[in-house]
């Protein structure tokens, strides 16, 4: 295989072919490249077999392509001085997710090593770490805990309320409380879990990993109040006379009927409005959000900014979506979804990371993509990931 082939060009050809946008000349050029070396075809086949191809094809093309390309070339040149060869890297940064998987194949082509041995090292017998799934724990009013999954079942509350466990989550039946006492349930997702619930008023809530939602089995006649830890996406049923309130991290979000996302994993609480209107309140002050805006609360300070709705809500649609994101924040997401611990043994990438990948991809596939777009290397020991 020719060592100095135009990496950028072949990445673009593969991407165009997968998108069905290549013209006849480009298709012939790609075919010729595939026929010149059997390892080219092996790499192409490997790309096609990856679960992440669909996510790669849909990757947003608003990146600075040439800046990223120059960064990759510089990184490759530095590595070539250290280890005695120049690894031909594909670019096509518009397909960063796709080529994050492909880059391992290119290392394999030039070093005759099995895919995954260079970007990701296993210091112990490798185990396959699968993505998260629908699982949660429901704590009833009497403290009893019920493990939830996807199997249909009926759970009874002590006031006689039927809670339906369906294939897509929990559903509470609208009704009238049997007494004046309000009974609270708490839905908790573990690391590596997510769950959906429909409250008795018809409001739908999606809980991300390592999150919990405390809510009344039946809402009061005056308002609807829930408490959130972690991250949740809300589609609130409209009831003009009964405002819906989410309490989290010292902040309160009040709505009548709307779609919004709340993330409160750390000491920063973020509320992003998708549709409708919400009011966020803290320390006797309040701010009205418009669709496409986000309120960030940190150290008792509130900032209102334009929200990247596509990125913020991607988890609900089954995607990791990064757009110039901090590396450690990305690894926090990976840690929660795959139930792994991350330790840092060297300098972490300082450049913002962009790309996307299915949340159903294996941990190895995600780390391969991150290794490509960030330059980081990983060592995996059981459920501990070391960033090198």
MARROGU-602277 format. One line per 8 residues: their letters; for each residue y, z, x of C-alpha. Coordinates in steps of 0.001 Angstrom, whole numbers, plus 500000, padded with zeros to 6 digits. Example, Ala and Ser with C-alpha at 12.3 -4.5 7.8 and 13.67 -1.06 7.14 Angstrom:
AS) 495500 507800 512300 ~ 498940 507140 513670
***
This chain:
XXXXXXXX) 500000 500000 500000 ~ 503412 499119 501347 ~ 505125 502311 502392 ~ 508674 501168 501729 ~ 508379 499747 498230 ~ 511329 500240 495922 ~ 510462 503531 494202 ~ 513339 503315 491777
XXXXXXXX) 512390 499832 490689 ~ 508746 500604 489893 ~ 509671 503787 488064 ~ 512016 501754 485874 ~ 509324 499128 485269 ~ 506772 501734 484194 ~ 509297 503386 481906 ~ 510332 500075 480321
XXXXXXXX) 506698 499110 479815 ~ 505941 502405 478060 ~ 509009 501942 475866 ~ 508081 498312 475086 ~ 511473 497165 476382 ~ 510321 495214 479466 ~ 510865 491448 479433 ~ 508233 488927 480567
XXXXXXXX) 509436 488872 484191 ~ 509390 492661 484415 ~ 505914 492846 482899 ~ 504675 490336 485501 ~ 506346 492268 488326 ~ 504648 495476 487201 ~ 501296 493713 486848 ~ 501585 492338 490386
XXXXXXXX) 502313 495818 491755 ~ 499315 497260 489916 ~ 497036 494562 491324 ~ 498121 495019 494955 ~ 496388 498391 495349 ~ 493754 500131 493245 ~ 495576 503422 493762 ~ 498614 502018 491967
XXXXXXXX) 496407 501440 488942 ~ 494901 504935 489276 ~ 498363 506445 489236 ~ 499424 504359 486255 ~ 496275 505371 484359 ~ 496964 509002 485152 ~ 500486 508724 483766 ~ 499221 507178 480541
XXXXXXXX) 496638 509920 480060 ~ 499129 512779 480278 ~ 500099 514617 477109 ~ 503697 514628 478253 ~ 504289 510878 478126 ~ 505788 510932 474627 ~ 508211 513645 475642 ~ 509142 511708 478755
XXXXXXXX) 509828 508512 476834 ~ 512225 510383 474534 ~ 514070 512003 477441 ~ 517834 511888 477051 ~ 519551 509254 479164 ~ 522828 511066 479658 ~ 522072 512196 483210 ~ 523885 511064 486328
XXXXXXXX) 521113 508798 487583 ~ 522500 507921 490968 ~ 523450 511501 491801 ~ 519930 512631 491014 ~ 518463 509737 492996 ~ 520524 510587 496062 ~ 519423 514215 495717 ~ 515762 513229 495605
XXXXXXXX) 516135 510895 498598 ~ 517819 513650 500607 ~ 515097 516104 499689 ~ 512408 513614 500692 ~ 514088 512930 504025 ~ 514236 516642 504874 ~ 510560 517075 504042 ~ 509621 514005 506101
XXXXXXXX) 511149 515605 509199 ~ 509087 518734 508645 ~ 505665 517305 507966 ~ 505636 513987 509744 ~ 505579 511487 506912 ~ 507930 510223 504299 ~ 506545 510667 500822 ~ 507591 507738 498612
XXXXXXXX) 509063 509354 495521 ~ 509580 507609 492241 ~ 512901 508199 490578 ~ 513686 506877 487094 ~ 515411 510155 486366 ~ 515842 509077 482763 ~ 512068 509662 482706 ~ 512106 512840 484747
XXXXXXXX) 509402 514439 482670 ~ 507079 511473 483022 ~ 507647 511157 486740 ~ 507342 514875 487261 ~ 503688 514349 486482 ~ 503577 511063 488370 ~ 504959 512498 491596 ~ 501739 514415 492164
XXXXXXXX) 499906 511126 491918 ~ 502161 509575 494549 ~ 501431 512451 496914 ~ 497764 511845 496255 ~ 498102 508127 497020 ~ 499702 508770 500395 ~ 497755 511830 501470 ~ 494410 511170 499751
XXXXXXXX) 494515 514666 498296 ~ 493629 515641 494774 ~ 496549 515834 492326 ~ 498125 519270 492068 ~ 497269 520507 495562 ~ 500710 520043 497069 ~ 503235 521026 494418 ~ 501075 523860 493082
XXXXXXXX) 498863 526015 495278 ~ 496210 528329 493886 ~ 495593 531405 496036 ~ 492573 532349 493903 ~ 490014 530398 491871 ~ 492134 528384 489468 ~ 492122 529258 485786 ~ 493413 526947 483094
XXXXXXXX) 496450 528566 481496 ~ 496934 527101 478054 ~ 500175 526996 476061 ~ 501067 529513 473392 ~ 499869 529283 469807 ~ 500430 530681 466314 ~ 499672 534374 466615 ~ 501463 537557 465681
XXXXXXXX) 501054 541124 464465 ~ 502294 542328 461076 ~ 503100 546020 460722 ~ 502960 547170 457108 ~ 505029 549895 455511 ~ 502398 552569 456191 ~ 502211 551675 459886 ~ 498977 549692 459624
XXXXXXXX) 498897 546644 461897 ~ 497284 543339 460946 ~ 496492 540637 463513 ~ 497604 537234 462233 ~ 496350 533743 463009 ~ 495830 530516 461103 ~ 493058 531585 458719 ~ 494047 531919 455027
XXXXXXXX) 493972 535499 453750 ~ 495755 537848 451347 ~ 497267 541073 452671 ~ 498246 543822 450227 ~ 501235 546092 450696 ~ 501053 549642 449383 ~ 503381 548771 446476 ~ 500946 546067 445350
XXXXXXXX) 502818 543109 446838 ~ 500577 540222 447879 ~ 501338 538730 451296 ~ 499741 535327 451733 ~ 498565 534374 455192 ~ 498527 530561 455257 ~ 497722 527988 457901 ~ 501434 527649 458702
XXXXXXXX) 502389 531328 458528 ~ 503116 534187 456135 ~ 504561 533875 452644 ~ 505912 536746 450558 ~ 505911 536446 446767 ~ 509240 536941 445040 ~ 509124 539938 442751 ~ 510624 543242 441716
XXXXXXXX) 510059 546385 443789 ~ 507764 548903 442147 ~ 510075 551777 443103 ~ 513549 552437 444449 ~ 512126 552928 447932 ~ 512544 549925 450230 ~ 509384 549105 452178 ~ 509858 547440 455550
XXXXXXXX) 507448 545157 457368 ~ 507760 544045 460998 ~ 506452 540733 462300 ~ 505968 540656 466084 ~ 504959 537729 468277 ~ 503479 538409 471727 ~ 504177 536486 474908 ~ 502357 533223 474330
XXXXXXXX) 502783 533372 470563 ~ 505006 532053 467783 ~ 504919 532414 464013 ~ 506592 531307 460788 ~ 507345 533456 457766 ~ 508775 532816 454312 ~ 510548 535891 452979 ~ 510480 536840 449304
XXXXXXXX) 513810 535094 448619 ~ 512512 531801 450031 ~ 514251 532130 453404 ~ 512165 530639 456215 ~ 512133 532147 459696 ~ 510470 530771 462830 ~ 509870 533415 465514 ~ 509650 532348 469138
XXXXXXXX) 507462 534111 471709 ~ 508040 537815 472489 ~ 510142 538383 469367 ~ 510124 540617 466308 ~ 511628 540556 462826 ~ 512003 543668 460671 ~ 512607 542953 456991 ~ 512165 544508 453524
XXXXXXXX) 509211 543384 451432 ~ 511709 543017 448570 ~ 515440 542719 449168 ~ 517903 545031 447460 ~ 520088 543833 444614 ~ 523201 543842 446841 ~ 522298 542093 450072 ~ 519525 540783 452310
XXXXXXXX) 519356 542440 455730 ~ 516868 541759 458532 ~ 516734 542875 462174 ~ 515816 540510 465015 ~ 514718 541049 468603 ~ 514104 537940 470708 ~ 514631 534512 469172 ~ 514406 533188 465644
XXXXXXXX) 515421 530092 463713 ~ 516567 530749 460136 ~ 516726 528502 457079 ~ 518397 530843 454618 ~ 517877 530430 450879 ~ 521221 530296 449115 ~ 522122 533259 446904 ~ 525882 533486 446450
XXXXXXXX) 525842 537079 445207 ~ 523533 538370 447959 ~ 524705 537616 451505 ~ 522020 537347 454181 ~ 522616 539388 457338 ~ 520837 539340 460691 ~ 521372 542364 462920 ~ 520633 541919 466613
XXXXXXXX) 521912 543254 469912 ~ 524888 545099 468437 ~ 526001 542001 466542 ~ 525704 541020 462889 ~ 525407 537464 461578 ~ 526302 537027 457904 ~ 525516 533930 455848 ~ 525077 532799 452258
XXXXXXXX) 522844 529785 452841 ~ 522545 527935 456116 ~ 520433 526952 459143 ~ 521016 528696 462453 ~ 519316 529946 465616 ~ 519674 533419 467116 ~ 518499 534245 470649 ~ 518682 537852 471837
XXXXXXXX) 516191 538193 474676 ~ 518502 539698 477281 ~ 521904 541351 477339 ~ 523364 538103 475996 ~ 523127 537261 472288 ~ 523581 533641 471203 ~ 524040 532380 467652 ~ 524117 528609 467119
XXXXXXXX) 524981 527107 463736 ~ 523153 523950 462643 ~ 524297 523618 459013 ~ 526472 525605 456619 ~ 528664 528479 457742 ~ 528092 531856 459353 ~ 530272 534753 460320 ~ 529434 536813 463406
XXXXXXXX) 530780 540336 463553 ~ 530979 542940 466300 ~ 533141 545999 466904 ~ 535038 545513 463618 ~ 535968 541940 464548 ~ 534495 538744 463119 ~ 534423 535034 463927 ~ 533635 532110 461623
XXXXXXXX) 531392 529405 463083 ~ 531354 525750 462126 ~ 528247 523531 462385 ~ 527668 522617 466023 ~ 529285 525786 467375 ~ 527698 528695 469221 ~ 528826 532304 469619 ~ 527836 534065 472846
XXXXXXXX) 528128 537833 473064 ~ 527936 539488 476463 ~ 529391 542797 477611 ~ 531210 543194 474281 ~ 532950 539867 474819 ~ 532559 536954 472385 ~ 532869 533283 473331 ~ 532832 530412 470828
XXXXXXXX) 531715 527102 472332 ~ 530260 523769 471346 ~ 526496 524143 470907 ~ 523825 521840 472295 ~ 521865 521922 469030 ~ 519174 519527 470226 ~ 518372 521754 473189 ~ 518724 525049 471343
XXXXXXXX) 516365 524109 468517 ~ 513854 522144 470620 ~ 511433 525100 470787 ~ 511036 524959 467012 ~ 510131 521265 467297 ~ 507498 521942 469968 ~ 509486 521025 473083 ~ 510887 522577 476205
XXXXXXXX) 514264 520864 476543 ~ 516464 521371 479593 ~ 519933 519950 480136 ~ 521562 521132 483354 ~ 519874 524524 482866 ~ 519550 527421 485299 ~ 516158 527458 487056 ~ 515470 531158 486454
XXXXXXXX) 516329 530850 482769 ~ 513832 527997 482513 ~ 511175 530092 484227 ~ 511894 532891 481728 ~ 510944 530464 478945 ~ 507803 529430 480807 ~ 506896 533076 481380 ~ 507145 533964 477693
XXXXXXXX) 505317 530903 476365 ~ 502413 530895 478824 ~ 502234 534699 479144 ~ 502633 534674 482918 ~ 504729 536672 485362 ~ 507113 534936 487762 ~ 508063 536250 491203 ~ 510462 534669 493683
XXXXXXXX) 509524 534518 497368 ~ 512298 532282 498618 ~ 515528 530626 497615 ~ 515588 529409 494036 ~ 516937 525940 493205 ~ 520666 526114 492584 ~ 521050 522739 490914 ~ 521002 522499 487110
XXXXXXXX) 517653 521246 485803 ~ 517284 518498 483193 ~ 514152 517194 481487 ~ 511844 517895 478581 ~ 508146 518374 478025 ~ 505832 519292 475167 ~ 505166 522990 474655 ~ 501537 521941 474185
XXXXXXXX) 501314 520757 477800 ~ 499282 522912 480154 ~ 501053 525260 482543 ~ 500056 523015 485456 ~ 501766 520019 483838 ~ 504965 521980 483273 ~ 505018 523231 486860 ~ 504453 519695 488149
XXXXXXXX) 507455 518463 486196 ~ 509622 521367 487369 ~ 508530 520844 490964 ~ 509689 517246 490827 ~ 513068 517737 489207 ~ 513961 520919 491124 ~ 512189 520628 494484 ~ 510576 524040 493965
XXXXXXXX) 506969 524717 494930 ~ 504680 527152 493183 ~ 501731 529349 494108 ~ 499524 530428 491214 ~ 497384 533559 491437 ~ 495824 534278 488060 ~ 498772 534856 485750 ~ 501279 535390 488537
XXXX) 503433 532416 489552 ~ 505240 532649 492873 ~ 508217 530349 493375 ~ 508253 529268 497015
***
